[in-house]
Every structure is written in C-alpha cells, then in structure tokens.
Amino acid sequence: MIAFETHPDRYRHWRVAVDGRVATLTLDVDEAGGLAPGYELKLNSYDLGVDIELYDAIQRLRFEHPQVAVVVITSAMDRVFCAGANIPMLKGSSHDHKVNFCKFTNETRNAIEDASANSGQAYIAMVNGTAAGGGYELALACDEILLIDDGSSAVSLPEVPLLAVLPGTGGLTRVVDKRHVRRDRADFFCTTGEGLRGKRALEWKLVDALVPRSKLDETVGDRTAARVAESDRPADGNGIELTPLVREISDTALTYPNVTVALDRDARTATFTVRGPAEAPPEDTDGIHAAGADFWPLAVARELDDAILHLRFNETEIGSWVFRTEGDSEMVAAHDAALLEHGDDWLVREITLYLRRTLKRIDVSARSLLALIEPGSCFTGTLLELALAADRSYMLDGQFEEDGSNLPPATIHLTAMNTGPLAMCTGLTRLQTRFYGDDDALAAVEAETGNDLEAIDAEELGLVTFAPDDIDWEDEVRLAIEARAAFSPDALTGMEASLRFPGPETIESKIFARLSAWQNWIFQRPNAVGDDGALELFGTGKQPEFDRRRV
C-alpha cells in the first residue's frame, strides 16, 4: 500500500532549511530509496516517493512557516540538478501507476504555482547543474529559474527524441504559455536531446538569469530579498502544526474523524460520508489558530485529500465514488462564514486555498462521481461543492417512509463559498461551469444564496440531476451505480473528463486535459512501451523500431 502521509523527520530525498523569511528545499535523492524494488534513483531522478516528500514539504511550508516568503529549490548533487522521472521506474510500472504518478506530480507543481499566485510565497529554482525532463519541469513551476553559467549546465525536455513520450508534468504547456517561448523555438528545444545552455537558454526565455558560480550566493540573496519585499506573508506569524492524521484502514473502509469511505468491491464503488462540524466555529482568528489542524474545514480538507490519493493509487478497480454528507447545515454555513469573514488572515487564506486544491483533485480524478442528497445531509456551501463536482446527483423528494425517521426532507443551501473562493482549474466556479452559457439560470441560482432549497426547487433550478421520491429512490440510485460499473472504464474516463470542464482553458486545465489525454494514449502505444519501444529500450544501446503510421 502506498501511503501519502510523511514528515520531514522521515524524508529520504529532500532537505528543508528555514532561515528567517527564506526556505531552501534541497534535492538529495537517496539512490537506494525507491518506492518499489528494481531500480535506483540515479542522478537525482525521482519516483512517486520523492514527490510525496516534496508535496508534504510544500504543505508544511505554507502552514507551519507563515514567515517564509521565498522558497529556493536546488540540488545537493554536484553538476546535476535533477534528471527527471526515473526511467527504469517508469518501465517497470503499470499503466495506471504511470498515469496517476504524472497526475500527482502535476498537482504538486500546481501547488507550487498556487502558493506563488495566492499565498505570497514565491519559488526560485537555483539550477546548479543539468535539469532534464521532469527536472526542468520542476524548475518551470517556479517563479524564476537561475541557471549556473559554467558551460555545461543545461535545461532540456528530451522525452520526445529519447523516450517517445511527452514531458509528463506540464513542460510543453509551461514553455509556451507561461514562459512565452516562441513556438518554433519550443519545437526545436523539445526535439533536441541535449537541451540548451548558457546564453541561448537565456535568450530563448528558458531561464531568467545566468549566474557564475562565484556570484551564486550574492545573486540568490538579491533575488530572494526582492521577492521577500513583495510578499504579504506575516514576518512574525506563528505556524500551526500539521499533526498526524487519525486514520484506520481495513479491507472495507477508510475511517477518519470527519470522513468515512466504505468500499464495495463487488459494486466497484466507494461511498464517502463527510460529516459536518459538531460545534460552531471559533469567534475570531485567535480561536482558529488555537484550533489549528483540528479546525473543521482544515481537518476535512486533509482527510479528503488523503482518502482521494489513497483510492487513486491503491484502489484502481473502484470506479465510482459516491458522496454523502451528514450533519447540521447551519454549522457548515457558520464555518463558511468564518472563512469568508477572516479571509485576510494568512491561516484562513491557506485553509480556503487547501479546500480549493482538494476539490480540484476530485474534479480531475478518473472516477465516476455521484452525489446522494438525503434527509440528514448537509450539502451546504463548501460541502455542496461535492455535489456540484459530481457527474450526476440525486436528491430525495420528501422523506423515507419506512425507516421511521423523523428527519425533515433534505435541503441544499448555497453560501458565498459557492460563488468564488473554490474555483475549478478553469478559473470558473462549479456553478458557472454547471450553467455555462446560461447567465439567467446562473443568476437565478446565485439569488438563492442563503436559502434552504428542497428537492423540487433544487431540480427546477438545475442544481441536482434528479429528484425521485421514496418509491423510486432505491431503484434509480441502484441502477445508476450498476450502470456505471458495467460501462468501459476507459470510455467513462474520456467522457467524464470531456464533460466536466466546459468553458475557457487555463495553463492548469490544459495540462490536465491535453497532456493527460495524450500521455494516457502514448503510454499504451508500442512506439513507447512495446518490446521495441523507446521507453523500453532506453539505456540498452538498441534503437527502437517505430510504427511509422501517423494516427
């Protein structure tokens, strides 16, 4: 089983040093520390285990070190920054592991850019050697790329000429969309195995500065000082500790304090039950800081995040995720109000951003998503986003007649969290996405913010897909889940990913939509992974034999 929770005390591949307002993340890969047997992580190459540590470090720098305004990423290895994803690891991995690995590393680099864009925490890549493939893609996620000017250090994206695959973590998109490298130059750069160095790399905008070794400390000091001056992170802030998750895993369930995931392997279904807060939120930011990792919105985000990653990698045959909630709608609305009222506080901002990243992770998961809205549920504000993220939602009209419950009929309830702070990777809210091109319908729904909506009203407004009554509920839900399990998983993945993201594109959505789709296909083609494919023969001295037909 692959676990995603770690701690700096257990890191094998990264070193974290915090000095006032600057943190340094140093890549120092333990060659023998691969996540699976059968390969060595030479030349600072990485596998999923290396990136799990990077993800953890990024999270901790945001929550535990609010004073840090700049993060410098560099390498401990002489003349090598990072050789990218480990090729023997890729050759030995299953198709689903390769695809999920690329998706997770993409999300980790998105988290770096999210910190830059929204948290006042800039990232600088100090490339002190060769940066190849995923190594250069890691640098591309940073705000600035400084390259040692020693005549040998270079940046490259050699995947197409050497491996017959694509750069796996957004390199193609970031080169042209983020760094504005001219497309003809990008074409040359991405088809030359040795990459570019020195003045040409700078002239073509592949790096931001060349730095002689003799001026390394001076240059990094100047760059970090300038970034610190621009940051709004509190110089005297006290962080909160991301304490270990309380989690039990059995063959049939994942259990956290606020989230339970029940596994039905016969139905290939995981049912998430997310519990709303039991108590009102603290009255002020002092109380939120004192609650720390136990503050309900942060606790829910961490538990959902961990559960999603666990299911993606460890439960690949579970094809449908069903979301339920239970609890007090007013309490959820009160916590949303607290997040919105104290949005200028650095910790509250981080919690809201973490909720947004977690919901984005659901959006891009290759699973069928269904939401069941029943009496006793609390699909309100932040938790309503789970239903809005779903491919299909069912809301019970009325009550269950036979269970003897006196629970009132289910309602859903919009808060201001549904109209901006939790945007998708396209930059649109889930409501804007749902009603894309229908401004009147969107306005009608947003006008209901703050109101409890029962099933018929929710269905009429377009907020749920179906609103069956007690007589039809069981059959309609059962048939929907059974049908999902009967369809081709590949066709569902393609269909769902195509339908979930109408509207404009961003760098982030391009990476997930175009790159993920193309790489998913290329990773199954014999030109890459066949017995005579480039990825399989890399390092053997043999030339690949390509199927020359263009498809």
C-alpha positions in Angstrom: 0.0 0.0 0.0 1.2 3.5 -0.9 0.9 6.0 1.9 0.9 9.7 1.3 1.4 10.9 4.8 5.0 11.6 5.8 7.1 14.1 7.9 10.4 15.9 7.5 11.9 13.6 10.1 11.3 10.7 7.7 12.4 12.3 4.4 15.0 10.4 2.4 15.3 12.7 -0.6 14.7 16.3 0.4 16.3 18.6 3.0 14.3 21.5 4.3 16.1 24.5 5.8 14.3 27.6 7.0 16.3 30.8 7.6 14.1 33.7 8.5 11.9 34.5 5.6 13.7 32.2 3.1 13.4 28.4 3.0 15.6 26.2 0.9 14.5 22.8 -0.4 17.5 20.7 -1.4 17.0 17.7 -3.6 19.4 15.0 -2.4 17.9 11.7 -3.7 18.8 8.5 -1.9 19.5 6.2 -4.8 18.5 3.2 -2.8 15.3 4.8 -1.5 12.9 4.0 -4.4 9.3 3.3 -3.5 9.5 -0.1 -5.1 12.3 -2.6 -5.7 14.0 -2.9 -9.1 15.5 0.5 -9.8 18.0 3.0 -8.4 17.2 6.7 -8.3 20.4 7.8 -10.0 21.3 11.4 -10.9 18.6 12.9 -8.6 15.9 11.3 -10.6 12.6 10.8 -8.9 9.7 8.4 -8.4 6.4 8.8 -6.5 8.1 8.6 -3.1 10.3 11.6 -3.9 7.3 13.6 -4.9 5.3 12.6 -1.9 8.0 14.2 0.2 8.0 17.3 -2.0 4.2 17.6 -1.6 4.5 17.3 2.1 7.3 19.9 2.3 5.2 22.4 0.2 2.2 21.9 2.5 4.3 22.4 5.7 6.0 25.5 4.4 2.6 27.0 3.8 1.0 26.1 7.2 3.9 25.6 9.6 6.1 28.5 8.4 4.0 31.6 7.7 7.0 33.8 7.8 8.6 32.1 4.8 8.1 34.4 1.7 10.5 32.7 -0.6 11.4 29.1 -1.3 14.6 28.2 -3.1 14.7 24.8 -4.8 18.2 23.5 -5.5 20.3 20.3 -5.6 22.9 18.8 -3.4 24.4 16.9 -6.2 27.4 18.3 -8.0 26.6 19.5 -11.5 23.2 17.7 -11.6 20.0 19.5 -10.6 17.6 16.7 -11.4 17.3 14.1 -14.2 13.5 13.9 -14.0 11.3 10.9 -13.6 13.3 7.7 -13.2 13.2 5.8 -16.4 13.6 2.2 -15.0 10.8 3.0 -12.6 8.5 4.0 -15.5 9.5 0.9 -17.5 8.5 -1.3 -14.6 5.3 0.5 -13.6 1.8 -0.5 -14.6 0.0 1.8 -17.0 -2.4 3.1 -14.3 0.5 3.8 -11.9 2.4 5.8 -14.6 -0.7 7.9 -15.4 -1.6 8.5 -11.7 2.1 9.3 -11.0 2.1 12.0 -13.6 -1.2 13.4 -12.4 0.1 13.6 -8.8 3.4 15.3 -9.8 1.3 17.7 -11.9 -0.8 18.6 -8.9 2.3 19.1 -6.8 3.7 21.6 -9.3 0.3 23.3 -9.4 0.5 23.6 -5.6 3.8 25.5 -6.1 2.2 27.9 -8.5 -0.8 28.2 -6.3 1.5 29.3 -3.5 3.1 31.9 -5.8 -0.2 33.2 -7.1 -2.3 33.3 -3.9 -0.1 32.9 -0.8 2.6 35.4 -1.2 5.2 32.6 -1.2 7.5 32.8 -4.3 9.6 29.9 -5.6 13.0 30.3 -7.2 14.8 27.4 -8.9 18.6 27.6 -8.5 19.6 25.1 -11.2 23.1 24.3 -10.3 23.7 21.6 -13.0 21.8 19.8 -15.7 18.0 19.9 -15.4 16.5 17.3 -17.7 12.8 16.3 -18.4 10.9 16.4 -15.1 13.9 18.1 -13.5 13.4 21.1 -15.8 9.6 20.8 -15.4 10.1 21.3 -11.6 12.0 24.5 -12.3 9.3 25.6 -14.8 6.8 25.5 -11.9 8.9 28.2 -10.1 8.6 31.9 -10.5 12.2 32.3 -11.5 14.8 30.0 -13.0 18.5 30.8 -12.3 21.0 28.7 -14.2 24.6 28.2 -13.3 26.7 29.6 -16.1 29.5 27.1 -16.2 29.5 25.9 -19.8 28.0 22.5 -19.0 24.8 23.1 -17.1 21.7 22.9 -19.3 18.0 22.6 -19.4 16.2 20.1 -21.6 13.0 18.3 -22.4 14.3 15.2 -24.1 11.2 13.0 -23.8 10.2 13.1 -27.4 13.6 12.3 -29.1 14.8 9.9 -26.4 11.8 8.2 -24.9 8.9 8.6 -27.5 6.7 10.0 -24.8 5.8 13.6 -23.7 7.2 15.6 -20.8 4.9 14.3 -18.1 4.4 17.3 -15.8 3.3 20.2 -17.9 6.6 21.1 -19.6 5.2 21.7 -23.1 2.4 23.9 -21.9 4.5 25.9 -19.4 7.3 26.6 -22.0 4.9 28.3 -24.4 2.1 29.5 -22.1 3.9 30.5 -19.0 7.4 31.4 -20.2 6.2 32.6 -23.7 8.9 30.8 -25.6 8.3 31.2 -29.3 6.6 28.1 -30.6 9.2 27.4 -33.3 12.0 27.7 -30.7 10.0 25.5 -28.4 9.7 22.9 -31.2 13.5 22.8 -31.6 14.0 22.8 -27.8 11.6 19.8 -27.3 13.2 17.7 -30.1 16.9 18.1 -29.1 18.0 15.6 -26.6 20.9 17.5 -25.2 18.9 20.7 -24.4 20.2 24.3 -24.3 22.7 26.0 -22.1 24.1 29.4 -21.4 23.2 32.5 -23.5 20.9 30.6 -25.9 18.8 29.3 -22.9 18.6 32.8 -21.6 17.8 34.4 -25.0 15.1 31.9 -25.7 13.4 32.6 -22.2 14.0 29.1 -21.0 15.7 30.6 -17.9 15.7 34.0 -16.3 19.3 34.5 -15.5 22.8 33.0 -15.8 24.8 33.0 -12.7 28.6 32.5 -12.4 29.4 30.1 -9.5 31.5 32.9 -7.9 28.3 35.1 -7.7 25.8 32.4 -6.7 25.3 33.5 -3.1 25.1 37.1 -4.0 22.6 36.6 -6.8 20.3 34.3 -4.8 20.5 36.8 -1.9 19.4 39.7 -4.2 16.6 37.7 -5.8 15.2 36.4 -2.6 15.4 39.9 -1.0 13.4 41.4 -3.8 10.7 38.6 -3.5 10.5 39.0 0.3 9.8 42.7 -0.2 6.8 41.8 -2.4 5.3 39.2 0.0 2.3 39.8 2.3 3.1 36.8 4.5 3.4 37.7 8.2 7.1 38.1 9.2 6.2 37.3 12.8 3.4 34.8 12.2 3.2 31.6 14.2 2.5 28.5 12.2 0.3 25.6 13.1 1.5 22.0 13.1 0.1 19.6 10.6 -0.3 16.8 13.1 -0.5 13.1 12.0 -3.8 12.1 10.6 -6.0 9.9 12.7 -6.9 7.1 10.2 -7.9 3.5 10.2 -7.7 1.4 7.0 -9.4 -2.0 6.7 -10.3 -4.1 3.7 -13.8 -2.5 3.6 -13.3 1.1 4.8 -11.1 4.1 5.4 -12.1 5.8 8.6 -11.1 9.4 9.7 -12.8 11.6 12.4 -14.7 13.6 9.7 -14.7 11.3 6.7 -15.6 7.6 6.2 -15.1 5.8 2.9 -16.9 2.5 2.6 -15.7 0.1 -0.1 -18.0 -2.1 -2.0 -15.7 -4.2 -4.2 -18.5 -6.1 -5.9 -20.2 -2.9 -7.0 -16.7 -1.2 -7.6 -17.9 1.7 -5.5 -16.5 3.8 -2.7 -19.0 5.8 -0.7 -17.7 8.9 1.0 -19.6 10.1 4.0 -18.4 13.6 5.1 -19.6 14.7 8.5 -20.3 18.4 9.1 -18.9 20.2 12.2 -20.4 19.3 15.5 -19.7 22.7 17.0 -19.8 26.4 16.0 -16.6 27.8 14.7 -14.3 29.9 16.9 -15.4 33.5 17.2 -12.2 35.0 16.0 -8.9 34.2 14.3 -7.2 33.6 17.6 -9.6 30.7 18.2 -9.0 29.4 14.7 -5.2 29.5 15.2 -5.6 27.8 18.5 -7.7 25.0 16.9 -5.0 24.5 14.3 -5.3 21.2 12.4 -8.5 20.4 14.3 -10.4 23.4 12.8 -13.1 21.6 10.9 -12.5 23.0 7.4 -8.8 22.2 7.6 -9.4 18.7 9.1 -11.9 17.8 6.4 -9.6 19.0 3.6 -6.7 16.9 4.9 -8.9 13.8 5.3 -10.5 14.1 1.9 -7.1 14.8 0.3 -5.6 11.7 1.9 -8.6 9.5 1.0 -8.6 10.6 -2.6 -4.9 9.9 -3.1 -5.2 6.5 -1.3 -8.1 5.5 -3.6 -6.4 6.7 -6.8 -3.3 4.6 -6.2 -4.4 1.7 -4.0 -8.0 1.0 -5.2 -7.8 1.4 -9.0 -10.7 -1.1 -9.6 -13.1 1.1 -7.6 -14.6 3.0 -10.5 -17.3 5.1 -8.8 -17.1 7.5 -5.9 -20.5 8.3 -4.2 -20.6 11.3 -1.9 -22.9 11.6 1.0 -22.9 14.1 3.9 -24.4 14.1 7.3 -24.7 16.8 9.9 -26.0 20.3 10.7 -26.3 22.5 7.6 -26.3 25.7 9.8 -22.9 24.6 11.3 -21.4 24.2 7.8 -22.7 27.6 6.8 -21.3 29.1 10.0 -17.8 27.7 9.2 -18.1 29.1 5.7 -19.0 32.5 7.1 -15.9 32.3 9.4 -13.6 31.5 6.4 -15.1 34.4 4.5 -15.1 36.9 7.3 -11.4 36.3 8.2 -10.2 35.8 4.7 -7.4 38.3 5.2 -5.8 36.2 7.9 -2.9 34.1 6.5 -4.1 30.8 8.0 -7.7 31.2 7.0 -6.5 32.0 3.5 -4.4 28.9 3.4 -7.3 26.7 4.6 -9.5 28.1 1.9 -6.9 27.5 -0.8 -6.3 24.0 0.5 -10.1 23.3 0.2 -9.9 24.6 -3.3 -7.0 22.3 -4.2 -8.7 19.3 -2.7 -11.9 19.9 -4.7 -9.8 20.3 -7.8 -8.3 16.9 -7.1 -11.7 15.4 -7.1 -12.6 17.2 -10.4 -9.6 15.6 -12.2 -9.9 12.1 -10.7 -10.6 9.4 -13.3 -13.6 8.1 -11.4 -17.4 8.4 -11.9 -18.7 10.9 -9.3 -22.2 10.7 -7.9 -23.8 12.6 -5.0 -26.8 11.4 -2.9 -28.7 14.1 -1.1 -30.9 12.6 1.6 -32.6 13.7 4.9 -29.9 14.4 7.5 -27.4 15.5 4.9 -25.6 18.9 4.9 -24.8 19.7 1.3 -24.2 23.4 2.2 -21.7 25.8 0.9 -18.3 24.1 0.9 -19.9 20.6 1.1 -22.3 21.5 -1.7 -19.3 21.7 -3.9 -19.1 17.9 -3.7 -22.5 17.6 -5.3 -21.7 20.2 -7.9 -18.5 18.4 -8.7 -20.4 15.1 -9.3 -21.2 13.9 -12.7 -24.7 13.2 -11.5 -26.7 14.0 -8.4 -29.8 12.5 -6.8 -31.9 14.4 -4.2 -34.7 12.7 -2.3 -38.0 14.5 -2.7 -39.6 14.1 0.8 -38.7 11.5 3.4 -38.0 7.8 3.6 -41.3 6.4 4.6 -40.2 3.1 6.1 -37.2 3.9 8.2 -39.2 5.6 11.0 -37.0 8.6 10.9 -38.4 12.0 11.8 -35.7 13.8 9.9 -37.1 16.6 7.8 -36.8 16.5 4.0 -33.3 17.1 2.6 -32.3 20.6 1.6 -29.3 22.1 -0.1 -28.0 25.6 0.8 -25.7 27.9 -1.1 -23.2 30.2 0.7 -20.8 32.7 -0.7 -18.2 29.9 -0.8 -20.1 28.6 -3.9 -19.6 31.9 -5.9 -15.9 32.4 -6.0 -13.3 31.1 -3.5 -13.5 27.4 -4.6 -13.0 27.9 -8.3 -12.1 24.9 -10.6 -8.8 24.6 -12.6 -10.5 26.5 -15.4 -11.0 29.6 -13.2 -14.7 29.2 -13.2 -16.8 28.3 -10.2 -18.7 25.0 -10.3 -21.9 26.9 -10.6 -20.5 28.9 -13.6 -19.4 25.6 -15.1 -22.8 24.0 -14.5 -24.6 26.8 -16.2 -22.0 27.7 -18.7 -23.6 29.9 -21.4 -26.9 30.4 -19.4 -26.4 33.5 -17.4 -30.1 33.8 -16.5 -30.0 30.3 -14.9 -26.8 31.2 -13.0 -28.2 34.4 -11.8 -31.4 32.7 -10.6 -29.4 30.2 -8.6 -27.0 32.7 -7.1 -30.0 34.7 -6.0 -31.0 31.8 -3.8 -27.7 32.1 -1.7 -28.6 31.7 2.0 -31.9 29.9 1.3 -32.7 26.3 2.1 -33.8 24.5 -1.1 -35.8 21.3 -1.1 -35.7 18.8 -3.9 -38.3 20.1 -6.3 -36.9 23.6 -6.2 -33.3 22.4 -6.5 -34.2 20.2 -9.5 -36.1 23.1 -11.1 -33.2 25.4 -10.6 -30.8 22.8 -12.2 -28.8 22.2 -9.0 -29.5 18.5 -9.0 -29.9 16.0 -11.8 -32.9 14.0 -10.5 -35.3 14.3 -7.5 -37.0 10.9 -7.1 -39.4 10.3 -4.2 -39.2 7.5 -1.7 -40.9 5.0 -4.1 -38.3 5.4 -6.9 -35.2 6.4 -4.9 -33.7 3.0 -4.3 -34.1 1.7 -7.9 -32.9 4.9 -9.5 -29.8 5.1 -7.4 -29.1 1.4 -7.7 -29.4 1.4 -11.5 -27.2 4.4 -11.8 -24.4 2.8 -9.8 -24.8 -0.6 -11.5 -24.7 1.0 -14.9 -21.6 2.9 -14.1 -19.9 -0.3 -13.1 -20.9 -2.0 -16.3 -19.5 0.6 -18.7 -16.0 0.6 -20.1 -13.7 2.4 -17.6 -11.7 3.9 -20.4 -14.8 5.3 -22.2 -16.1 6.7 -18.9 -12.8 8.4 -18.2 -12.8 10.1 -21.5 -16.4 11.0 -21.4 -16.3 12.4 -17.9 -13.1 14.4 -18.4 -14.7 15.9 -21.6 -17.9 16.9 -19.9 -16.6 18.3 -16.6 -14.7 21.2 -18.0 -16.7 23.3 -20.4 -15.6 26.9 -21.0 -12.2 28.6 -21.0 -8.9 26.9 -20.6 -6.0 27.9 -18.3 -2.5 26.6 -18.1 -3.6 24.2 -15.4 -6.6 22.9 -17.3 -4.6 22.5 -20.5 -2.1 20.4 -18.6 -4.7 18.1 -17.2 -6.9 17.9 -20.4 -4.4 17.8 -23.2 -1.3 16.4 -21.6 -3.1 13.8 -19.6 -5.2 12.6 -22.5 -2.3 12.4 -24.9 0.1 10.9 -22.5 -2.5 8.3 -21.5 -2.7 7.2 -25.1 1.1 7.4 -25.8 1.8 5.3 -22.7 -0.1 2.5 -24.3 1.4 2.7 -27.8 4.1 0.2 -28.8 6.3 3.1 -30.0 6.8 4.0 -26.4 6.1 0.9 -24.3 6.2 -2.0 -26.7 9.0 -4.5 -26.6 10.9 -2.5 -29.2 9.6 0.9 -28.0 11.8 3.8 -27.0 10.9 3.8 -23.3 11.6 0.1 -23.0 14.9 0.2 -24.8 16.3 3.4 -23.2 19.8 2.8 -21.9 20.2 -0.6 -23.7 22.1 0.7 -26.7 19.4 -0.7 -29.0 17.4 1.5 -31.4 13.6 1.5 -31.1 11.5 0.3 -34.0 8.6 2.6 -34.6 5.3 2.0 -36.2 5.6 4.9 -38.7 1.9 5.4 -39.3 0.7 8.8 -38.0 -2.6 8.3 -36.2 
